Amino acid sequence: MMPTMQEILKKNIAPIKETLQSKAYKKYPILQKYKIEIGHGKPSSLTDQRKIEFYHPSEDRNPRPGKPFVEIISENLKNPIDTAYTDALHYLHEVDPKMKEYREWLRNNRSPQQKINSKNRYESYTNPNSKHYNSNNPETRSYEDWFEISDLDQLLGGYTSGAWPKEGYTPEQIEQLDNMVNYSKNNDMTKTLMPKRKFF
């Protein structure tokens, strides 16, 4: 029996190779909703120890000008998709009201120990005698600016990436952060972006 044209076409359609970005979009639809691009990059020099970098759309040094971009630099990231999502937290609170709510909630509900740890981290980055002090690129921001731009997102991302132990978070924080991740994984937010196509 001769195969039908539809059977021939289906057999000859090559499978689409998933990119890191497409996989990230599938796991975290919020990244697709706000068109956060994800791609591979290379170290800028032999001394460049960055593993991942987020570029704001307005940054002059952004390799993809005008677009939010997460650049995966290290080839040895254990969970590049989760790490990309974590890095995108630097931007998501600017464009998504719900993500901003989660971030503000965490800011206002830090434990006393978390506040102490934050101050200690800042001290280690600004003290020339500390092993974490970077003489090539010293931290010059005030504590308030540093916390707002860097450390608050670290507190968020430390949980979502698994880089910081859960024991360092309160039960209420864990509940809120789990809600934030589940919200980011909600497929409903991209239903209007990509209508389903039927080929046969």
C-alpha positions, 0 to 999 in steps of 0.5 A: 500500500502506497503511503499517503502524502501526509505520511511522507511529509511527517516522516521527512520533517526533521525534529527541531533542535531545542535551544537553551532559550527555547528550553528556558521558555518552556520551563519559565514562560515568564521569560518568553512573555517579556522577551528575555533573550538567552544565549552563549557568550565567551569570557572577555579576557583570560582573567574573566571569571564570570559564569553568567551575566545579565544585560539590561536593555538600556546598557551600552555594553549589551551585546544585544542592544535594546533587549534584556539578555542573559549571557551564559559564559561558563560551560560548566553551569550545573543548571543553566536554565534555572541560573538564567531565570535567576539572573533575569530576576534583576529585570523581571521586577521592573516589568511584571507587577506581581514579581515586584510584589514578591521582591518587595515582600522579601525586602520587608520581611527579612530575618534579623540574621539575613540583615546581618549577613547582608551587612557582612557581605557588603563589608567584605566587598568594600574592605581592602583587607578582605579576601572578597575585595576586588582591587581591579573593580572595587565596590564603591556604591553605598550600602543602600544602592548595593543592596537595592541593585545587587544583594536583594536579588541575591537573596531572591536568586540564592533560593531559586537557584539552590545556591543558598541553603533553604535553612537560611530562609524562614518558612514564610519566605520559602512559601512566598518564593515557591509561589513566585517560581510557580507564578513564573512557570504558569503557562497561561501567561504565554497563551496569547503570544504563540497561537497553536498551529495545526499542520495536518 
